Amino acid sequence: MSFEGRFLVITGASSGIGAQLARELVERGARVGLLARREERLQHLSNELPPGTSTWAAADVTDREGLHRACEQLVAEGGEPDVVIANAGFNRPETAPEFKPGRALSIYDTNLLGFLHTLDWALPRFLERGAGHVVGIASVASYFGFPHNAAYCGSKAAMRVHLQSLRMSLKRSGVAVTTICPGFVESELTQKNNFTMPFLWPTDRAARRIADAIERRAAEVVFPWQMRWLVTLGLARLVPRSLAERLLTGSG
Ligand SMILES: NC(=O)c1ccc[n+]([C@@H]2O[C@H](COP(=O)([O-])OP(=O)(O)OC[C@H]3O[C@@H](n4cnc5c(N)ncnc54)[C@H](OP(=O)(O)O)[C@@H]3O)[C@@H](O)[C@H]2O)c1
């Protein structure tokens, strides 16, 4: 699929991967619809992009009706989307002594329910047209329950498996489904991490990789390859679970 003249809606477009992906897609000839909560960030990004290539609307993905209203606003300004990218997400790692009731729920609310609210808006119109493309930004964290990140890993695992099932269900519908599982990428999310992040990618490199995957309507992409090996083969198949858990918690 060429991006020339296509309209792609991106949730979580006010910073990090979403904002850089918007820049990358516009560079490749697309128009973008930007969604997130921070209006000034969206306005700023839209002003930075060439005139006529972007439109934006503020929305919280956890608010189903508000999100759907904002999506309709994008359609009114930019037309029917060819691709909807569910990228909005966040994480707040926690250690056992700081366990806060409700924190896990708020992560699931954004990462999983927000994603489902996005699908609820996109899928019926794509299916009616018999064309369209849904893209979900999951994570390498969807493959393993890493310590202190239960809700994040759980929400991303649910998202990845949901998309896998959907991809097969929609096989003959004309609607494509792509799952993206990035490793560590520079963004506001990873800026908060106070540990060394292995194989950390700059945002523009990740955005190029994601745009390539969307362009060829890939099924599932896991990057970088070192993380793909680690999560899909090493931790999942080669290393016994008990050893993996001991290594990850530093206990002998
Ligand atoms: N960076 C990584 O290493 C990495 C790795 C794997 C997966 N991911 C995934 O990539 C996606 C983008 O994250 P990022 O790394 O680019 O982090 P980021 O810079 O913090 O961007 C997160 C985006 O999501 C939006 N967002 C968060 N909660 C929202 C809500 N309730 N409603 C609407 N928008 C919301 C934020 O916008 P507002 O605050 O303006 O609403 C922001 O635009 C996330 O799903 C994340 O889980 C990131």
The ligand as a Gaussian input file, in Angstrom:
#p B3LYP/6-31G(d) Opt

LIG

0 1
 N        8.587000       3.660000      24.281000
 C        8.689000       2.351000      24.377000
 O        9.761000       1.817000      24.737000
 C        7.527000       1.479000      24.027000
 C        7.774000       0.100000      23.873000
 C        6.705000      -0.742000      23.531000
 C        5.443000      -0.200000      23.363000
 N        5.231000       1.145000      23.537000
 C        3.881000       1.649000      23.341000
 O        3.896000       2.688000      22.403000
 C        2.781000       3.537000      22.631000
 C        3.250000       4.982000      22.599000
 O        4.045000       5.213000      23.762000
 P        5.331000       6.149000      23.764000
 O        6.478000       5.312000      24.135000
 O        5.405000       6.957000      22.540000
 O        5.029000       7.046000      25.053000
 P        4.556000       8.559000      25.200000
 O        5.526000       9.491000      24.596000
 O        4.246000       8.703000      26.654000
 O        3.199000       8.630000      24.340000
 C        1.989000       8.105000      24.811000
 C        0.871000       8.749000      24.023000
 O       -0.381000       8.180000      24.457000
 C       -1.255000       9.226000      24.763000
 N       -2.192000       8.834000      25.806000
 C       -1.920000       8.286000      27.011000
 N       -3.040000       8.092000      27.706000
 C       -4.055000       8.511000      26.906000
 C       -5.458000       8.585000      27.051000
 N       -6.068000       8.168000      28.173000
 N       -6.197000       9.077000      26.025000
 C       -5.599000       9.504000      24.893000
 N       -4.278000       9.466000      24.694000
 C       -3.520000       8.979000      25.699000
 C       -0.380000      10.397000      25.210000
 O       -1.029000      11.629000      24.950000
 P       -1.739000      12.573000      26.029000
 O       -1.007000      12.452000      27.327000
 O       -1.642000      13.931000      25.403000
 O       -3.146000      12.069000      26.090000
 C        0.785000      10.244000      24.243000
 O        0.494000      10.882000      23.033000
 C        2.159000       3.091000      23.954000
 O        1.038000       2.284000      23.719000
 C        3.261000       2.276000      24.583000
 O        2.767000       1.314000      25.494000
 C        6.237000       1.982000      23.855000

